[in-house]
Amino acid sequence: QDQFEFLLVYPRVEVQSNHDLQYHGKHIELDLDWKAKGGSTRHKLGRYKRLIQAIRRTIKAEKADLVMSNLSMDWHQVLILLKAFRLTKAKVVLRFGNPLTPALKGRSKRATAFIRSIAGKVDHVIANSEGTRQDVIQQLGIPEGKISALYNPLKLEDIRRKAKEAVEHPVFETNDPVLVNVGRLDKQKNQGLL
């Protein structure tokens, strides 16, 4: 079986500390002003250019065979550009953990059309569900043969064990119906609608 060396690359501004990473292997912090808001189109393009250059240098220095983006659409775009303009020989894989449609709202139609025209140059795309897979196909025009649904893993043994445990909470001591909602408490999950 092949052994892989794993290298995590991230912009310093997206992680508060190494503890936030929950990863203690080899990693590189990119000291880039990536999340800066505002500025002219020229300024924004300059930020993209610096990020592309930094990622390209890292890929080359580390002799990476495969590069995977598991972050935002901004990072996906950087790798799409690297692959489309043949700035890397490494295989490029994108992972989408959410549908793409909401991430594209408010973006320039011209920029979205440009990325859509070159997105098929990546080597493979992974989506966390069939719904996300279909959304990415629709939004980016990724050929169906280049995109797979790979569901998030579940520890079934732990779930089965915990399902047998007694639940002790005052809300369960009445005969009133109880609605349990499982999910992150953030805007995307729309808890307020419940």
DRENKOL-560304 format. One record per residue: residue number from 1; x, y, z of N, C-alpha, C, CB in turn. Coordinates in steps of 0.2 Angstrom, whole numbers. Glycine has a CB too. Example, Ala and Ser with C-alpha at 12.3 -4.5 7.8 and 13.67 -1.06 7.14 Angstrom:
REM DRENKOL-560304
(atom 1; (66; -28; 39); (62; -22; 39); (66; -16; 39); (57; -22; 45))
(atom 2; (64; -11; 35); (68; -5; 36); (64; 0; 39); (70; -3; 29))
//
This chain:
REM DRENKOL-560304
(atom 1; (4; -6; 0); (0; 0; 0); (4; 6; 0); (-5; 0; 6))
(atom 2; (3; 11; -4); (6; 17; -5); (6; 21; 2); (4; 21; -10))
(atom 3; (11; 25; 4); (11; 29; 9); (11; 36; 7); (17; 28; 14))
(atom 4; (7; 40; 10); (7; 47; 8); (9; 52; 14); (0; 49; 6))
(atom 5; (13; 57; 12); (15; 62; 17); (9; 67; 16); (22; 65; 16))
(atom 6; (6; 69; 22); (1; 74; 22); (4; 81; 24); (-5; 72; 26))
(atom 7; (2; 86; 20); (4; 93; 22); (-2; 97; 22); (10; 96; 17))
(atom 8; (-3; 101; 27); (-9; 105; 27); (-7; 112; 26); (-13; 105; 34))
(atom 9; (-10; 116; 21); (-8; 123; 20); (-14; 127; 21); (-5; 123; 12))
(atom 10; (-13; 132; 24); (-19; 137; 26); (-17; 144; 27); (-23; 134; 32))
(atom 11; (-21; 149; 26); (-19; 156; 27); (-20; 157; 35); (-24; 160; 23))
(atom 12; (-15; 160; 37); (-15; 162; 44); (-21; 165; 47); (-9; 166; 46))
(atom 13; (-24; 169; 43); (-30; 173; 46); (-36; 168; 47); (-32; 179; 41))
(atom 14; (-36; 162; 44); (-42; 158; 44); (-42; 154; 50); (-43; 154; 38))
(atom 15; (-36; 153; 54); (-35; 149; 60); (-33; 153; 65); (-31; 143; 58))
(atom 16; (-36; 153; 71); (-34; 157; 77); (-27; 155; 80); (-39; 157; 82))
(atom 17; (-27; 148; 80); (-21; 145; 83); (-20; 138; 81); (-21; 145; 91))
(atom 18; (-14; 135; 82); (-13; 128; 80); (-18; 123; 83); (-6; 126; 81))
(atom 19; (-20; 125; 89); (-25; 121; 93); (-32; 121; 89); (-26; 124; 100))
(atom 20; (-34; 126; 86); (-40; 126; 82); (-40; 121; 76); (-41; 133; 79))
(atom 21; (-34; 119; 74); (-33; 115; 68); (-35; 108; 70); (-26; 115; 66))
(atom 22; (-34; 106; 76); (-35; 99; 78); (-31; 94; 73); (-43; 97; 78))
(atom 23; (-25; 97; 71); (-21; 93; 67); (-14; 95; 69); (-22; 94; 59))
(atom 24; (-10; 90; 70); (-3; 91; 73); (2; 88; 68); (-2; 88; 80))
(atom 25; (1; 87; 62); (6; 85; 57); (9; 91; 54); (3; 80; 52))
(atom 26; (13; 90; 49); (16; 95; 45); (11; 100; 42); (21; 92; 40))
(atom 27; (12; 106; 43); (8; 111; 41); (12; 118; 39); (2; 113; 46))
(atom 28; (9; 122; 35); (12; 128; 32); (7; 133; 33); (15; 128; 25))
(atom 29; (8; 139; 37); (4; 144; 37); (6; 149; 31); (4; 148; 44))
(atom 30; (1; 151; 27); (3; 156; 22); (1; 163; 25); (-1; 155; 16))
(atom 31; (6; 168; 25); (5; 174; 28); (2; 179; 23); (12; 177; 32))
(atom 32; (-4; 178; 21); (-7; 182; 16); (-13; 186; 19); (-9; 178; 10))
(atom 33; (-14; 192; 16); (-20; 196; 18); (-26; 193; 14); (-19; 203; 17))
(atom 34; (-28; 187; 15); (-33; 184; 10); (-40; 186; 11); (-32; 176; 11))
(atom 35; (-42; 187; 18); (-49; 189; 19); (-50; 196; 20); (-51; 186; 26))
(atom 36; (-45; 200; 17); (-46; 208; 18); (-53; 209; 13); (-40; 211; 15))
(atom 37; (-57; 214; 16); (-63; 216; 13); (-61; 222; 9); (-68; 217; 18))
(atom 38; (-65; 223; 4); (-65; 229; 0); (-59; 230; -5); (-65; 235; 5))
(atom 39; (-58; 236; -7); (-53; 237; -12); (-55; 237; -19); (-47; 232; -11))
(atom 40; (-51; 239; -23); (-53; 240; -30); (-52; 233; -33); (-49; 244; -34))
(atom 41; (-55; 232; -39); (-54; 225; -43); (-47; 224; -44); (-58; 226; -49))
(atom 42; (-43; 229; -45); (-36; 228; -46); (-33; 225; -40); (-33; 234; -48))
(atom 43; (-35; 228; -34); (-32; 226; -27); (-34; 218; -26); (-35; 230; -22))
(atom 44; (-41; 217; -27); (-43; 210; -26); (-39; 205; -31); (-50; 209; -28))
(atom 45; (-38; 207; -37); (-34; 203; -42); (-27; 202; -39); (-34; 206; -49))
(atom 46; (-24; 207; -36); (-18; 206; -33); (-17; 201; -28); (-15; 213; -31))
(atom 47; (-23; 201; -24); (-23; 196; -18); (-23; 189; -21); (-29; 197; -14))
(atom 48; (-28; 188; -26); (-28; 182; -30); (-21; 180; -32); (-33; 182; -35))
(atom 49; (-18; 184; -36); (-11; 183; -39); (-6; 180; -33); (-9; 189; -42))
(atom 50; (-6; 184; -28); (-1; 182; -22); (-3; 175; -20); (-2; 187; -17))
(atom 51; (-10; 174; -19); (-12; 167; -16); (-10; 162; -21); (-19; 167; -15))
(atom 52; (-11; 163; -28); (-9; 158; -33); (-2; 157; -33); (-12; 160; -40))
(atom 53; (2; 162; -32); (9; 161; -32); (12; 157; -26); (13; 168; -32))
(atom 54; (9; 159; -20); (11; 156; -14); (9; 148; -14); (7; 159; -8))
(atom 55; (3; 146; -17); (1; 139; -17); (6; 136; -22); (-6; 139; -19))
(atom 56; (7; 139; -28); (11; 136; -33); (18; 135; -31); (11; 141; -39))
(atom 57; (21; 139; -27); (28; 138; -24); (28; 133; -19); (30; 145; -20))
(atom 58; (22; 132; -15); (22; 127; -10); (21; 120; -13); (16; 128; -5))
(atom 59; (17; 120; -19); (16; 113; -22); (23; 111; -25); (11; 114; -28))
(atom 60; (27; 116; -28); (33; 114; -31); (38; 112; -26); (36; 120; -35))
(atom 61; (39; 116; -21); (44; 115; -15); (42; 108; -12); (44; 121; -10))
(atom 62; (36; 106; -11); (35; 100; -8); (34; 94; -12); (28; 101; -4))
(atom 63; (35; 96; -19); (34; 90; -24); (28; 87; -23); (40; 86; -24))
(atom 64; (22; 90; -23); (16; 87; -22); (13; 84; -28); (11; 93; -20))
(atom 65; (11; 78; -27); (8; 74; -32); (0; 75; -33); (9; 66; -31))
(atom 66; (-3; 77; -27); (-10; 78; -27); (-11; 84; -22); (-14; 72; -25))
(atom 67; (-16; 89; -24); (-18; 94; -20); (-25; 94; -20); (-15; 101; -24))
(atom 68; (-27; 95; -14); (-35; 95; -12); (-37; 101; -9); (-37; 88; -8))
(atom 69; (-42; 104; -11); (-45; 110; -8); (-51; 107; -4); (-47; 115; -13))
(atom 70; (-52; 109; 2); (-57; 107; 6); (-60; 113; 9); (-55; 102; 11))
(atom 71; (-59; 119; 7); (-61; 125; 10); (-66; 129; 6); (-55; 130; 11))
(atom 72; (-66; 135; 5); (-71; 139; 2); (-70; 139; -6); (-71; 146; 5))
(atom 73; (-75; 142; -9); (-75; 143; -16); (-69; 147; -18); (-81; 146; -19))
(atom 74; (-67; 151; -14); (-61; 155; -16); (-55; 151; -17); (-59; 161; -11))
(atom 75; (-54; 146; -12); (-48; 142; -13); (-49; 137; -19); (-47; 138; -6))
(atom 76; (-55; 135; -20); (-57; 130; -26); (-55; 134; -32); (-64; 128; -26))
(atom 77; (-56; 140; -33); (-55; 144; -39); (-47; 145; -40); (-58; 151; -38))
(atom 78; (-44; 146; -34); (-36; 146; -35); (-34; 139; -38); (-33; 147; -28))
(atom 79; (-36; 134; -36); (-34; 127; -39); (-36; 126; -46); (-36; 122; -34))
(atom 80; (-42; 128; -47); (-45; 128; -54); (-40; 132; -59); (-52; 131; -54))
(atom 81; (-39; 138; -57); (-34; 142; -61); (-27; 139; -62); (-33; 149; -58))
(atom 82; (-24; 136; -56); (-18; 133; -57); (-18; 127; -62); (-16; 130; -50))
(atom 83; (-24; 123; -62); (-24; 118; -66); (-26; 120; -73); (-30; 113; -64))
(atom 84; (-30; 125; -74); (-33; 127; -81); (-27; 130; -85); (-38; 132; -80))
(atom 85; (-23; 134; -81); (-17; 137; -85); (-11; 133; -84); (-16; 144; -82))
(atom 86; (-11; 127; -82); (-5; 122; -82); (0; 125; -78); (-3; 121; -89))
(atom 87; (-1; 128; -72); (4; 130; -68); (6; 125; -63); (1; 137; -64))
(atom 88; (3; 119; -63); (5; 114; -59); (4; 107; -63); (1; 114; -52))
(atom 89; (8; 102; -61); (7; 96; -64); (4; 91; -59); (14; 93; -66))
(atom 90; (3; 94; -53); (0; 89; -48); (-8; 88; -49); (0; 93; -41))
(atom 91; (-10; 83; -47); (-17; 81; -48); (-21; 86; -43); (-19; 74; -46))
(atom 92; (-27; 89; -46); (-31; 93; -42); (-37; 90; -40); (-31; 100; -45))
(atom 93; (-39; 90; -34); (-46; 87; -32); (-49; 93; -27); (-45; 81; -28))
(atom 94; (-55; 94; -29); (-59; 99; -25); (-64; 95; -21); (-63; 104; -29))
(atom 95; (-66; 97; -15); (-71; 94; -10); (-76; 99; -9); (-68; 91; -4))
(atom 96; (-82; 98; -10); (-88; 102; -8); (-92; 99; -2); (-92; 104; -14))
(atom 97; (-92; 102; 3); (-96; 100; 9); (-103; 103; 9); (-92; 101; 15))
(atom 98; (-104; 108; 5); (-111; 111; 5); (-112; 112; -3); (-110; 118; 9))
(atom 99; (-119; 113; -4); (-121; 115; -11); (-117; 122; -13); (-129; 116; -11))
(atom 100; (-116; 122; -19); (-112; 128; -21); (-117; 134; -23); (-109; 126; -28))
(atom 101; (-123; 133; -24); (-128; 139; -26); (-127; 144; -21); (-135; 136; -26))
(atom 102; (-128; 143; -14); (-128; 149; -10); (-121; 153; -10); (-129; 147; -3))
(atom 103; (-115; 149; -11); (-109; 152; -11); (-108; 157; -17); (-103; 147; -11))
(atom 104; (-112; 156; -22); (-111; 160; -29); (-115; 166; -29); (-113; 155; -35))
(atom 105; (-120; 166; -24); (-124; 172; -24); (-120; 178; -22); (-130; 171; -18))
(atom 106; (-121; 184; -26); (-118; 190; -25); (-111; 190; -29); (-117; 191; -18))
(atom 107; (-109; 185; -32); (-103; 185; -35); (-104; 188; -42); (-100; 178; -36))
(atom 108; (-99; 190; -45); (-99; 193; -52); (-101; 187; -57); (-93; 196; -54))
(atom 109; (-106; 189; -61); (-108; 184; -66); (-103; 182; -71); (-115; 186; -70))
(atom 110; (-99; 187; -73); (-93; 186; -77); (-88; 182; -74); (-90; 193; -79))
(atom 111; (-86; 183; -68); (-81; 179; -65); (-84; 172; -64); (-79; 182; -58))
(atom 112; (-90; 171; -62); (-93; 164; -61); (-93; 161; -68); (-100; 165; -58))
(atom 113; (-95; 164; -73); (-95; 161; -80); (-88; 159; -82); (-98; 166; -85))
(atom 114; (-83; 163; -80); (-76; 161; -82); (-74; 155; -78); (-71; 167; -80))
(atom 115; (-75; 155; -72); (-73; 149; -68); (-77; 143; -70); (-75; 150; -60))
(atom 116; (-83; 144; -72); (-87; 138; -75); (-84; 135; -81); (-94; 140; -76))
(atom 117; (-81; 140; -85); (-78; 138; -92); (-72; 134; -91); (-77; 144; -96))
(atom 118; (-69; 134; -85); (-62; 131; -84); (-62; 126; -79); (-57; 136; -83))
(atom 119; (-68; 125; -75); (-68; 121; -69); (-67; 114; -71); (-75; 122; -66))
(atom 120; (-69; 112; -77); (-68; 105; -79); (-61; 102; -80); (-72; 104; -85))
(atom 121; (-56; 107; -79); (-49; 105; -80); (-47; 102; -74); (-45; 112; -81))
(atom 122; (-50; 102; -68); (-48; 99; -62); (-48; 91; -63); (-52; 101; -56))
(atom 123; (-44; 87; -59); (-44; 80; -60); (-50; 77; -57); (-38; 77; -57))
(atom 124; (-53; 79; -52); (-58; 76; -49); (-62; 80; -43); (-56; 69; -45))
(atom 125; (-68; 79; -42); (-72; 83; -37); (-75; 78; -33); (-77; 88; -41))
(atom 126; (-75; 79; -26); (-79; 75; -21); (-84; 80; -18); (-74; 72; -16))
(atom 127; (-90; 77; -18); (-96; 80; -15); (-98; 76; -9); (-102; 82; -20))
(atom 128; (-101; 79; -3); (-102; 76; 3); (-109; 73; 2); (-102; 80; 9))
(atom 129; (-113; 74; -3); (-119; 70; -4); (-121; 70; -11); (-125; 74; 0))
(atom 130; (-126; 67; -13); (-129; 67; -20); (-132; 73; -22); (-134; 61; -21))
(atom 131; (-135; 77; -17); (-138; 83; -18); (-133; 89; -20); (-142; 86; -12))
(atom 132; (-127; 88; -16); (-122; 93; -17); (-118; 91; -24); (-116; 93; -11))
(atom 133; (-118; 85; -25); (-115; 83; -32); (-119; 86; -38); (-114; 75; -32))
(atom 134; (-125; 85; -37); (-129; 88; -43); (-129; 95; -43); (-137; 86; -42))
(atom 135; (-129; 99; -38); (-128; 106; -37); (-122; 108; -41); (-129; 109; -30))
(atom 136; (-116; 105; -39); (-110; 107; -42); (-109; 106; -49); (-104; 103; -38))
(atom 137; (-112; 100; -51); (-113; 99; -59); (-117; 104; -62); (-116; 92; -60))
(atom 138; (-122; 106; -59); (-126; 111; -62); (-123; 118; -62); (-133; 112; -58))
(atom 139; (-120; 120; -57); (-117; 127; -56); (-110; 127; -60); (-116; 128; -49))
(atom 140; (-106; 122; -60); (-99; 123; -63); (-98; 119; -69); (-94; 120; -58))
(atom 141; (-103; 115; -71); (-103; 111; -77); (-98; 106; -77); (-101; 116; -83))
(atom 142; (-96; 103; -71); (-91; 98; -70); (-94; 91; -74); (-90; 96; -63))
(atom 143; (-90; 88; -78); (-93; 82; -81); (-95; 77; -76); (-88; 79; -86))
(atom 144; (-100; 73; -76); (-102; 68; -71); (-97; 63; -70); (-109; 65; -74))
(atom 145; (-93; 61; -74); (-88; 56; -73); (-82; 59; -69); (-85; 54; -80))
(atom 146; (-82; 65; -68); (-76; 68; -64); (-78; 70; -57); (-74; 74; -67))
(atom 147; (-85; 68; -55); (-87; 70; -48); (-90; 64; -45); (-92; 76; -49))
(atom 148; (-88; 63; -38); (-91; 58; -34); (-94; 60; -28); (-85; 53; -33))
(atom 149; (-99; 57; -26); (-102; 58; -19); (-99; 53; -14); (-110; 57; -19))
(atom 150; (-96; 56; -9); (-92; 53; -4); (-95; 55; 3); (-85; 53; -4))
(atom 151; (-100; 52; 6); (-103; 54; 12); (-98; 55; 18); (-109; 49; 13))
(atom 152; (-100; 59; 22); (-96; 60; 28); (-96; 53; 32); (-99; 66; 33))
(atom 153; (-91; 51; 35); (-91; 45; 39); (-95; 45; 45); (-84; 43; 40))
(atom 154; (-97; 40; 47); (-101; 39; 54); (-98; 33; 58); (-109; 38; 52))
(atom 155; (-97; 34; 64); (-95; 29; 68); (-101; 25; 71); (-91; 32; 75))
(atom 156; (-103; 20; 67); (-109; 17; 68); (-109; 13; 75); (-111; 12; 63))
(atom 157; (-103; 10; 77); (-103; 7; 83); (-105; 12; 89); (-96; 4; 84))
(atom 158; (-102; 18; 89); (-103; 23; 94); (-110; 25; 94); (-98; 29; 93))
(atom 159; (-113; 26; 88); (-120; 28; 88); (-125; 22; 91); (-122; 29; 81))
(atom 160; (-123; 16; 89); (-127; 11; 92); (-127; 10; 100); (-126; 4; 89))
(atom 161; (-121; 11; 102); (-120; 10; 109); (-123; 16; 113); (-112; 11; 111))
(atom 162; (-122; 22; 110); (-126; 28; 113); (-133; 28; 113); (-123; 34; 110))
(atom 163; (-136; 25; 108); (-143; 24; 107); (-146; 20; 112); (-145; 21; 100))
(atom 164; (-142; 15; 115); (-145; 11; 121); (-144; 14; 128); (-141; 4; 121))
(atom 165; (-141; 20; 128); (-140; 23; 135); (-147; 27; 136); (-134; 28; 134))
(atom 166; (-148; 27; 143); (-154; 31; 145); (-153; 39; 144); (-155; 30; 153))
(atom 167; (-158; 42; 142); (-158; 49; 142); (-161; 53; 148); (-161; 52; 135))
(atom 168; (-157; 57; 151); (-159; 60; 157); (-159; 67; 156); (-155; 58; 163))
(atom 169; (-165; 70; 155); (-166; 77; 154); (-173; 79; 156); (-164; 80; 147))
(atom 170; (-174; 85; 160); (-181; 86; 162); (-186; 86; 156); (-181; 93; 165))
(atom 171; (-184; 88; 150); (-189; 89; 144); (-192; 82; 143); (-185; 92; 138))
(atom 172; (-188; 76; 144); (-191; 70; 143); (-195; 67; 148); (-185; 65; 141))
(atom 173; (-196; 70; 154); (-200; 68; 159); (-207; 69; 159); (-197; 71; 166))
(atom 174; (-209; 72; 153); (-216; 73; 152); (-219; 69; 146); (-218; 81; 151))
(atom 175; (-225; 69; 145); (-228; 65; 139); (-229; 69; 133); (-234; 62; 141))
(atom 176; (-226; 76; 134); (-227; 80; 128); (-222; 78; 122); (-225; 88; 130))
(atom 177; (-224; 79; 116); (-220; 78; 111); (-214; 82; 111); (-224; 79; 104))
(atom 178; (-208; 79; 109); (-202; 82; 109); (-199; 82; 102); (-197; 79; 114))
(atom 179; (-197; 88; 99); (-193; 88; 93); (-186; 89; 94); (-196; 94; 88))
(atom 180; (-182; 85; 92); (-175; 85; 93); (-172; 87; 86); (-171; 79; 95))
(atom 181; (-168; 93; 86); (-165; 95; 80); (-157; 94; 81); (-167; 103; 78))
(atom 182; (-154; 91; 76); (-147; 90; 77); (-144; 94; 71); (-145; 82; 76))
(atom 183; (-139; 98; 73); (-136; 102; 68); (-132; 107; 71); (-140; 105; 63))
(atom 184; (-127; 110; 67); (-123; 116; 70); (-128; 122; 71); (-118; 118; 65))
(atom 185; (-127; 126; 76); (-131; 132; 77); (-127; 138; 73); (-131; 134; 84))
(atom 186; (-129; 138; 66); (-127; 143; 62); (-132; 145; 57); (-120; 142; 59))
(atom 187; (-131; 151; 53); (-136; 153; 49); (-138; 148; 43); (-133; 159; 45))
(atom 188; (-133; 144; 41); (-134; 139; 35); (-139; 134; 38); (-128; 136; 34))
(atom 189; (-140; 132; 44); (-144; 127; 46); (-151; 130; 48); (-142; 124; 53))
(atom 190; (-152; 137; 48); (-158; 140; 48); (-163; 138; 54); (-162; 139; 42))
(atom 191; (-160; 138; 60); (-163; 135; 66); (-169; 139; 67); (-158; 136; 72))
(atom 192; (-169; 146; 66); (-175; 150; 67); (-182; 148; 63); (-174; 157; 65))
(atom 193; (-181; 144; 58); (-187; 142; 54); (-190; 136; 58); (-185; 139; 47))
(atom 194; (-187; 133; 62); (-190; 128; 66); (-195; 131; 71); (-185; 123; 70))
//
